[in-house]
Amino acid sequence: MEFSTEAIKMMAEIMVKEIEWVGIGKGGIRKGENGMSEFLRTVGAEALGSYLERADEQAEESRLLL
């Protein structure tokens, strides 16, 4: 898969700011890494849910047009 380098950098910066805000990094590298992994899983689940909702809406709109 190819992803936008710009999008990756923007999302990484958001992630760093969130981890700093929550204070996870203060617990050492392992706690920071675990916190980032948890953050990514949470964001991924939210993104997947939004993606599936949009796909359902688009499929419903297509059915209505037929």
HTML snippet that shows the backbone in 3Dmol.js (N, CA, C, O; Angstrom):
<script src="https://3Dmol.org/build/3Dmol-min.js"></script>
<div id="view" style="width:600px;height:400px;position:relative"></div>
<script>
const pdb = `
ATOM      1  N   MET A   1       0.835  -1.180   0.000  1.00  0.00           N
ATOM      2  CA  MET A   1       0.000   0.000   0.000  1.00  0.00           C
ATOM      3  C   MET A   1       0.878   1.240   0.000  1.00  0.00           C
ATOM      4  O   MET A   1       1.966   1.263   0.574  1.00  0.00           O
ATOM      5  N   GLU A   2       0.380   2.240  -0.646  1.00  0.00           N
ATOM      6  CA  GLU A   2       1.081   3.510  -0.650  1.00  0.00           C
ATOM      7  C   GLU A   2       0.263   4.519   0.142  1.00  0.00           C
ATOM      8  O   GLU A   2      -0.949   4.640  -0.034  1.00  0.00           O
ATOM      9  N   PHE A   3       0.946   5.233   1.008  1.00  0.00           N
ATOM     10  CA  PHE A   3       0.298   6.257   1.806  1.00  0.00           C
ATOM     11  C   PHE A   3       1.008   7.579   1.569  1.00  0.00           C
ATOM     12  O   PHE A   3       2.198   7.608   1.258  1.00  0.00           O
ATOM     13  N   SER A   4       0.279   8.661   1.718  1.00  0.00           N
ATOM     14  CA  SER A   4       0.834   9.990   1.576  1.00  0.00           C
ATOM     15  C   SER A   4       1.850  10.262   2.683  1.00  0.00           C
ATOM     16  O   SER A   4       1.537  10.143   3.868  1.00  0.00           O
ATOM     17  N   THR A   5       3.061  10.626   2.289  1.00  0.00           N
ATOM     18  CA  THR A   5       4.098  10.961   3.265  1.00  0.00           C
ATOM     19  C   THR A   5       3.635  12.120   4.133  1.00  0.00           C
ATOM     20  O   THR A   5       3.884  12.142   5.339  1.00  0.00           O
ATOM     21  N   GLU A   6       2.965  13.078   3.520  1.00  0.00           N
ATOM     22  CA  GLU A   6       2.446  14.237   4.255  1.00  0.00           C
ATOM     23  C   GLU A   6       1.440  13.796   5.313  1.00  0.00           C
ATOM     24  O   GLU A   6       1.495  14.263   6.450  1.00  0.00           O
ATOM     25  N   ALA A   7       0.524  12.903   4.953  1.00  0.00           N
ATOM     26  CA  ALA A   7      -0.481  12.421   5.905  1.00  0.00           C
ATOM     27  C   ALA A   7       0.181  11.662   7.049  1.00  0.00           C
ATOM     28  O   ALA A   7      -0.223  11.802   8.203  1.00  0.00           O
ATOM     29  N   ILE A   8       1.193  10.861   6.736  1.00  0.00           N
ATOM     30  CA  ILE A   8       1.899  10.096   7.770  1.00  0.00           C
ATOM     31  C   ILE A   8       2.566  11.043   8.759  1.00  0.00           C
ATOM     32  O   ILE A   8       2.483  10.840   9.970  1.00  0.00           O
ATOM     33  N   LYS A   9       3.226  12.072   8.247  1.00  0.00           N
ATOM     34  CA  LYS A   9       3.898  13.036   9.123  1.00  0.00           C
ATOM     35  C   LYS A   9       2.894  13.779   9.995  1.00  0.00           C
ATOM     36  O   LYS A   9       3.135  13.985  11.184  1.00  0.00           O
ATOM     37  N   MET A  10       1.774  14.181   9.411  1.00  0.00           N
ATOM     38  CA  MET A  10       0.754  14.898  10.180  1.00  0.00           C
ATOM     39  C   MET A  10       0.175  14.014  11.280  1.00  0.00           C
ATOM     40  O   MET A  10      -0.005  14.461  12.412  1.00  0.00           O
ATOM     41  N   MET A  11      -0.114  12.764  10.945  1.00  0.00           N
ATOM     42  CA  MET A  11      -0.687  11.857  11.929  1.00  0.00           C
ATOM     43  C   MET A  11       0.329  11.522  13.024  1.00  0.00           C
ATOM     44  O   MET A  11      -0.037  11.394  14.193  1.00  0.00           O
ATOM     45  N   ALA A  12       1.595  11.382  12.649  1.00  0.00           N
ATOM     46  CA  ALA A  12       2.642  11.115  13.632  1.00  0.00           C
ATOM     47  C   ALA A  12       2.763  12.274  14.614  1.00  0.00           C
ATOM     48  O   ALA A  12       2.926  12.060  15.815  1.00  0.00           O
ATOM     49  N   GLU A  13       2.686  13.491  14.108  1.00  0.00           N
ATOM     50  CA  GLU A  13       2.779  14.664  14.981  1.00  0.00           C
ATOM     51  C   GLU A  13       1.590  14.731  15.930  1.00  0.00           C
ATOM     52  O   GLU A  13       1.748  15.052  17.108  1.00  0.00           O
ATOM     53  N   ILE A  14       0.406  14.429  15.420  1.00  0.00           N
ATOM     54  CA  ILE A  14      -0.785  14.384  16.281  1.00  0.00           C
ATOM     55  C   ILE A  14      -0.596  13.336  17.374  1.00  0.00           C
ATOM     56  O   ILE A  14      -0.923  13.569  18.538  1.00  0.00           O
ATOM     57  N   MET A  15      -0.067  12.185  16.986  1.00  0.00           N
ATOM     58  CA  MET A  15       0.148  11.096  17.932  1.00  0.00           C
ATOM     59  C   MET A  15       1.145  11.490  19.020  1.00  0.00           C
ATOM     60  O   MET A  15       0.911  11.237  20.202  1.00  0.00           O
ATOM     61  N   VAL A  16       2.248  12.106  18.623  1.00  0.00           N
ATOM     62  CA  VAL A  16       3.260  12.531  19.596  1.00  0.00           C
ATOM     63  C   VAL A  16       2.655  13.534  20.575  1.00  0.00           C
ATOM     64  O   VAL A  16       2.873  13.429  21.782  1.00  0.00           O
ATOM     65  N   LYS A  17       1.906  14.496  20.070  1.00  0.00           N
ATOM     66  CA  LYS A  17       1.288  15.495  20.949  1.00  0.00           C
ATOM     67  C   LYS A  17       0.318  14.846  21.925  1.00  0.00           C
ATOM     68  O   LYS A  17       0.279  15.216  23.099  1.00  0.00           O
ATOM     69  N   GLU A  18      -0.467  13.881  21.451  1.00  0.00           N
ATOM     70  CA  GLU A  18      -1.421  13.197  22.322  1.00  0.00           C
ATOM     71  C   GLU A  18      -0.693  12.388  23.395  1.00  0.00           C
ATOM     72  O   GLU A  18      -1.071  12.426  24.566  1.00  0.00           O
ATOM     73  N   ILE A  19       0.340  11.662  23.001  1.00  0.00           N
ATOM     74  CA  ILE A  19       1.112  10.859  23.961  1.00  0.00           C
ATOM     75  C   ILE A  19       1.750  11.768  25.012  1.00  0.00           C
ATOM     76  O   ILE A  19       1.761  11.441  26.199  1.00  0.00           O
ATOM     77  N   GLU A  20       2.286  12.924  24.562  1.00  0.00           N
ATOM     78  CA  GLU A  20       2.872  13.879  25.507  1.00  0.00           C
ATOM     79  C   GLU A  20       1.806  14.444  26.440  1.00  0.00           C
ATOM     80  O   GLU A  20       2.031  14.574  27.643  1.00  0.00           O
ATOM     81  N   TRP A  21       0.636  14.783  25.874  1.00  0.00           N
ATOM     82  CA  TRP A  21      -0.439  15.366  26.667  1.00  0.00           C
ATOM     83  C   TRP A  21      -0.911  14.399  27.746  1.00  0.00           C
ATOM     84  O   TRP A  21      -1.152  14.790  28.888  1.00  0.00           O
ATOM     85  N   VAL A  22      -1.038  13.138  27.369  1.00  0.00           N
ATOM     86  CA  VAL A  22      -1.488  12.121  28.319  1.00  0.00           C
ATOM     87  C   VAL A  22      -0.394  11.803  29.335  1.00  0.00           C
ATOM     88  O   VAL A  22      -0.685  11.363  30.447  1.00  0.00           O
ATOM     89  N   GLY A  23       0.850  12.024  28.958  1.00  0.00           N
ATOM     90  CA  GLY A  23       1.972  11.796  29.860  1.00  0.00           C
ATOM     91  C   GLY A  23       2.499  10.383  29.845  1.00  0.00           C
ATOM     92  O   GLY A  23       3.208   9.980  30.767  1.00  0.00           O
ATOM     93  N   ILE A  24       2.169   9.617  28.818  1.00  0.00           N
ATOM     94  CA  ILE A  24       2.600   8.217  28.756  1.00  0.00           C
ATOM     95  C   ILE A  24       4.117   8.104  28.646  1.00  0.00           C
ATOM     96  O   ILE A  24       4.715   7.213  29.250  1.00  0.00           O
ATOM     97  N   GLY A  25       4.743   8.993  27.885  1.00  0.00           N
ATOM     98  CA  GLY A  25       6.177   8.910  27.659  1.00  0.00           C
ATOM     99  C   GLY A  25       7.017   9.049  28.911  1.00  0.00           C
ATOM    100  O   GLY A  25       8.190   8.676  28.912  1.00  0.00           O
ATOM    101  N   LYS A  26       6.440   9.578  29.972  1.00  0.00           N
ATOM    102  CA  LYS A  26       7.183   9.765  31.217  1.00  0.00           C
ATOM    103  C   LYS A  26       7.462   8.447  31.928  1.00  0.00           C
ATOM    104  O   LYS A  26       8.262   8.404  32.863  1.00  0.00           O
ATOM    105  N   GLY A  27       6.808   7.373  31.492  1.00  0.00           N
ATOM    106  CA  GLY A  27       6.986   6.082  32.132  1.00  0.00           C
ATOM    107  C   GLY A  27       8.076   5.241  31.494  1.00  0.00           C
ATOM    108  O   GLY A  27       8.216   4.061  31.818  1.00  0.00           O
ATOM    109  N   GLY A  28       8.852   5.832  30.590  1.00  0.00           N
ATOM    110  CA  GLY A  28       9.915   5.098  29.922  1.00  0.00           C
ATOM    111  C   GLY A  28       9.514   4.655  28.532  1.00  0.00           C
ATOM    112  O   GLY A  28       8.361   4.788  28.121  1.00  0.00           O
ATOM    113  N   ILE A  29      10.495   4.124  27.817  1.00  0.00           N
ATOM    114  CA  ILE A  29      10.293   3.760  26.417  1.00  0.00           C
ATOM    115  C   ILE A  29       9.247   2.658  26.261  1.00  0.00           C
ATOM    116  O   ILE A  29       8.435   2.711  25.337  1.00  0.00           O
ATOM    117  N   ARG A  30       9.251   1.677  27.133  1.00  0.00           N
ATOM    118  CA  ARG A  30       8.282   0.576  27.022  1.00  0.00           C
ATOM    119  C   ARG A  30       6.858   1.077  27.230  1.00  0.00           C
ATOM    120  O   ARG A  30       5.955   0.710  26.478  1.00  0.00           O
ATOM    121  N   LYS A  31       6.652   1.907  28.237  1.00  0.00           N
ATOM    122  CA  LYS A  31       5.317   2.443  28.485  1.00  0.00           C
ATOM    123  C   LYS A  31       4.895   3.353  27.330  1.00  0.00           C
ATOM    124  O   LYS A  31       3.732   3.354  26.925  1.00  0.00           O
ATOM    125  N   GLY A  32       5.844   4.123  26.806  1.00  0.00           N
ATOM    126  CA  GLY A  32       5.550   4.966  25.657  1.00  0.00           C
ATOM    127  C   GLY A  32       5.160   4.155  24.438  1.00  0.00           C
ATOM    128  O   GLY A  32       4.207   4.492  23.736  1.00  0.00           O
ATOM    129  N   GLU A  33       5.899   3.084  24.187  1.00  0.00           N
ATOM    130  CA  GLU A  33       5.603   2.219  23.043  1.00  0.00           C
ATOM    131  C   GLU A  33       4.240   1.552  23.201  1.00  0.00           C
ATOM    132  O   GLU A  33       3.461   1.488  22.250  1.00  0.00           O
ATOM    133  N   ASN A  34       3.955   1.057  24.398  1.00  0.00           N
ATOM    134  CA  ASN A  34       2.652   0.429  24.651  1.00  0.00           C
ATOM    135  C   ASN A  34       1.520   1.439  24.500  1.00  0.00           C
ATOM    136  O   ASN A  34       0.457   1.117  23.969  1.00  0.00           O
ATOM    137  N   GLY A  35       1.752   2.650  24.963  1.00  0.00           N
ATOM    138  CA  GLY A  35       0.746   3.691  24.823  1.00  0.00           C
ATOM    139  C   GLY A  35       0.481   4.028  23.364  1.00  0.00           C
ATOM    140  O   GLY A  35      -0.669   4.211  22.964  1.00  0.00           O
ATOM    141  N   MET A  36       1.543   4.109  22.567  1.00  0.00           N
ATOM    142  CA  MET A  36       1.386   4.391  21.139  1.00  0.00           C
ATOM    143  C   MET A  36       0.631   3.259  20.444  1.00  0.00           C
ATOM    144  O   MET A  36      -0.226   3.510  19.596  1.00  0.00           O
ATOM    145  N   SER A  37       0.945   2.028  20.800  1.00  0.00           N
ATOM    146  CA  SER A  37       0.245   0.885  20.203  1.00  0.00           C
ATOM    147  C   SER A  37      -1.241   0.918  20.537  1.00  0.00           C
ATOM    148  O   SER A  37      -2.082   0.670  19.673  1.00  0.00           O
ATOM    149  N   GLU A  38      -1.563   1.221  21.785  1.00  0.00           N
ATOM    150  CA  GLU A  38      -2.961   1.309  22.192  1.00  0.00           C
ATOM    151  C   GLU A  38      -3.662   2.447  21.452  1.00  0.00           C
ATOM    152  O   GLU A  38      -4.797   2.298  20.998  1.00  0.00           O
ATOM    153  N   PHE A  39      -2.981   3.577  21.335  1.00  0.00           N
ATOM    154  CA  PHE A  39      -3.521   4.728  20.617  1.00  0.00           C
ATOM    155  C   PHE A  39      -3.816   4.357  19.165  1.00  0.00           C
ATOM    156  O   PHE A  39      -4.885   4.677  18.646  1.00  0.00           O
ATOM    157  N   LEU A  40      -2.866   3.681  18.509  1.00  0.00           N
ATOM    158  CA  LEU A  40      -3.053   3.287  17.113  1.00  0.00           C
ATOM    159  C   LEU A  40      -4.212   2.308  16.943  1.00  0.00           C
ATOM    160  O   LEU A  40      -4.974   2.415  15.983  1.00  0.00           O
ATOM    161  N   ARG A  41      -4.352   1.360  17.859  1.00  0.00           N
ATOM    162  CA  ARG A  41      -5.473   0.419  17.789  1.00  0.00           C
ATOM    163  C   ARG A  41      -6.807   1.155  17.927  1.00  0.00           C
ATOM    164  O   ARG A  41      -7.763   0.865  17.208  1.00  0.00           O
ATOM    165  N   THR A  42      -6.859   2.098  18.849  1.00  0.00           N
ATOM    166  CA  THR A  42      -8.082   2.862  19.074  1.00  0.00           C
ATOM    167  C   THR A  42      -8.433   3.712  17.857  1.00  0.00           C
ATOM    168  O   THR A  42      -9.584   3.742  17.423  1.00  0.00           O
ATOM    169  N   VAL A  43      -7.438   4.396  17.314  1.00  0.00           N
ATOM    170  CA  VAL A  43      -7.658   5.215  16.120  1.00  0.00           C
ATOM    171  C   VAL A  43      -8.056   4.331  14.943  1.00  0.00           C
ATOM    172  O   VAL A  43      -8.959   4.682  14.183  1.00  0.00           O
ATOM    173  N   GLY A  44      -7.394   3.192  14.786  1.00  0.00           N
ATOM    174  CA  GLY A  44      -7.713   2.280  13.700  1.00  0.00           C
ATOM    175  C   GLY A  44      -9.132   1.762  13.781  1.00  0.00           C
ATOM    176  O   GLY A  44      -9.819   1.672  12.764  1.00  0.00           O
ATOM    177  N   ALA A  45      -9.578   1.422  14.975  1.00  0.00           N
ATOM    178  CA  ALA A  45     -10.948   0.934  15.158  1.00  0.00           C
ATOM    179  C   ALA A  45     -11.953   2.033  14.820  1.00  0.00           C
ATOM    180  O   ALA A  45     -12.972   1.770  14.181  1.00  0.00           O
ATOM    181  N   GLU A  46     -11.669   3.247  15.243  1.00  0.00           N
ATOM    182  CA  GLU A  46     -12.560   4.379  14.936  1.00  0.00           C
ATOM    183  C   GLU A  46     -12.597   4.643  13.432  1.00  0.00           C
ATOM    184  O   GLU A  46     -13.664   4.864  12.859  1.00  0.00           O
ATOM    185  N   ALA A  47     -11.431   4.619  12.802  1.00  0.00           N
ATOM    186  CA  ALA A  47     -11.352   4.855  11.359  1.00  0.00           C
ATOM    187  C   ALA A  47     -12.081   3.759  10.582  1.00  0.00           C
ATOM    188  O   ALA A  47     -12.799   4.053   9.626  1.00  0.00           O
ATOM    189  N   LEU A  48     -11.905   2.515  10.978  1.00  0.00           N
ATOM    190  CA  LEU A  48     -12.576   1.413  10.302  1.00  0.00           C
ATOM    191  C   LEU A  48     -14.092   1.546  10.433  1.00  0.00           C
ATOM    192  O   LEU A  48     -14.825   1.327   9.468  1.00  0.00           O
ATOM    193  N   GLY A  49     -14.553   1.904  11.620  1.00  0.00           N
ATOM    194  CA  GLY A  49     -15.984   2.101  11.818  1.00  0.00           C
ATOM    195  C   GLY A  49     -16.532   3.199  10.909  1.00  0.00           C
ATOM    196  O   GLY A  49     -17.594   3.040  10.307  1.00  0.00           O
ATOM    197  N   SER A  50     -15.804   4.313  10.812  1.00  0.00           N
ATOM    198  CA  SER A  50     -16.234   5.415   9.939  1.00  0.00           C
ATOM    199  C   SER A  50     -16.224   4.987   8.476  1.00  0.00           C
ATOM    200  O   SER A  50     -17.138   5.316   7.720  1.00  0.00           O
ATOM    201  N   TYR A  51     -15.196   4.258   8.087  1.00  0.00           N
ATOM    202  CA  TYR A  51     -15.086   3.780   6.709  1.00  0.00           C
ATOM    203  C   TYR A  51     -16.255   2.863   6.353  1.00  0.00           C
ATOM    204  O   TYR A  51     -16.849   2.991   5.283  1.00  0.00           O
ATOM    205  N   LEU A  52     -16.579   1.943   7.253  1.00  0.00           N
ATOM    206  CA  LEU A  52     -17.677   1.007   7.005  1.00  0.00           C
ATOM    207  C   LEU A  52     -19.024   1.720   6.963  1.00  0.00           C
ATOM    208  O   LEU A  52     -19.886   1.357   6.163  1.00  0.00           O
ATOM    209  N   GLU A  53     -19.217   2.724   7.809  1.00  0.00           N
ATOM    210  CA  GLU A  53     -20.454   3.500   7.774  1.00  0.00           C
ATOM    211  C   GLU A  53     -20.610   4.202   6.425  1.00  0.00           C
ATOM    212  O   GLU A  53     -21.692   4.195   5.838  1.00  0.00           O
ATOM    213  N   ARG A  54     -19.531   4.804   5.939  1.00  0.00           N
ATOM    214  CA  ARG A  54     -19.576   5.474   4.628  1.00  0.00           C
ATOM    215  C   ARG A  54     -19.861   4.480   3.513  1.00  0.00           C
ATOM    216  O   ARG A  54     -20.642   4.760   2.604  1.00  0.00           O
ATOM    217  N   ALA A  55     -19.226   3.320   3.587  1.00  0.00           N
ATOM    218  CA  ALA A  55     -19.454   2.301   2.555  1.00  0.00           C
ATOM    219  C   ALA A  55     -20.913   1.860   2.562  1.00  0.00           C
ATOM    220  O   ALA A  55     -21.514   1.682   1.503  1.00  0.00           O
ATOM    221  N   ASP A  56     -21.486   1.682   3.754  1.00  0.00           N
ATOM    222  CA  ASP A  56     -22.901   1.308   3.853  1.00  0.00           C
ATOM    223  C   ASP A  56     -23.796   2.394   3.271  1.00  0.00           C
ATOM    224  O   ASP A  56     -24.748   2.096   2.550  1.00  0.00           O
ATOM    225  N   GLU A  57     -23.494   3.652   3.583  1.00  0.00           N
ATOM    226  CA  GLU A  57     -24.291   4.762   3.068  1.00  0.00           C
ATOM    227  C   GLU A  57     -24.212   4.826   1.540  1.00  0.00           C
ATOM    228  O   GLU A  57     -25.222   5.046   0.872  1.00  0.00           O
ATOM    229  N   GLN A  58     -23.024   4.635   0.999  1.00  0.00           N
ATOM    230  CA  GLN A  58     -22.847   4.666  -0.451  1.00  0.00           C
ATOM    231  C   GLN A  58     -23.575   3.500  -1.115  1.00  0.00           C
ATOM    232  O   GLN A  58     -24.172   3.664  -2.178  1.00  0.00           O
ATOM    233  N   ALA A  59     -23.526   2.330  -0.491  1.00  0.00           N
ATOM    234  CA  ALA A  59     -24.225   1.169  -1.041  1.00  0.00           C
ATOM    235  C   ALA A  59     -25.722   1.410  -1.021  1.00  0.00           C
ATOM    236  O   ALA A  59     -26.421   1.067  -1.975  1.00  0.00           O
ATOM    237  N   GLU A  60     -26.222   1.997   0.060  1.00  0.00           N
ATOM    238  CA  GLU A  60     -27.660   2.292   0.161  1.00  0.00           C
ATOM    239  C   GLU A  60     -28.070   3.319  -0.892  1.00  0.00           C
ATOM    240  O   GLU A  60     -29.123   3.178  -1.513  1.00  0.00           O
ATOM    241  N   GLU A  61     -27.261   4.337  -1.097  1.00  0.00           N
ATOM    242  CA  GLU A  61     -27.561   5.346  -2.111  1.00  0.00           C
ATOM    243  C   GLU A  61     -27.581   4.709  -3.500  1.00  0.00           C
ATOM    244  O   GLU A  61     -28.432   5.048  -4.322  1.00  0.00           O
ATOM    245  N   SER A  62     -26.662   3.799  -3.764  1.00  0.00           N
ATOM    246  CA  SER A  62     -26.628   3.112  -5.051  1.00  0.00           C
ATOM    247  C   SER A  62     -27.886   2.279  -5.272  1.00  0.00           C
ATOM    248  O   SER A  62     -28.432   2.243  -6.375  1.00  0.00           O
ATOM    249  N   ARG A  63     -28.341   1.610  -4.210  1.00  0.00           N
ATOM    250  CA  ARG A  63     -29.558   0.791  -4.316  1.00  0.00           C
ATOM    251  C   ARG A  63     -30.775   1.667  -4.584  1.00  0.00           C
ATOM    252  O   ARG A  63     -31.671   1.277  -5.334  1.00  0.00           O
ATOM    253  N   LEU A  64     -30.810   2.843  -3.978  1.00  0.00           N
ATOM    254  CA  LEU A  64     -31.945   3.748  -4.160  1.00  0.00           C
ATOM    255  C   LEU A  64     -31.994   4.302  -5.587  1.00  0.00           C
ATOM    256  O   LEU A  64     -33.072   4.598  -6.103  1.00  0.00           O
ATOM    257  N   LEU A  65     -30.839   4.438  -6.214  1.00  0.00           N
ATOM    258  CA  LEU A  65     -30.789   4.971  -7.569  1.00  0.00           C
ATOM    259  C   LEU A  65     -31.205   3.950  -8.625  1.00  0.00           C
ATOM    260  O   LEU A  65     -31.528   4.313  -9.756  1.00  0.00           O
ATOM    261  N   LEU A  66     -31.196   2.686  -8.254  1.00  0.00           N
ATOM    262  CA  LEU A  66     -31.545   1.631  -9.218  1.00  0.00           C
ATOM    263  C   LEU A  66     -32.994   1.514  -9.414  1.00  0.00           C
ATOM    264  O   LEU A  66     -33.446   0.675 -10.192  1.00  0.00           O
TER     265      LEU A  66
END
`;
const viewer = $3Dmol.createViewer("view");
viewer.addModel(pdb, "pdb");
viewer.setStyle({}, {cartoon: {color: "spectrum"}});
viewer.zoomTo();
viewer.render();
</script>
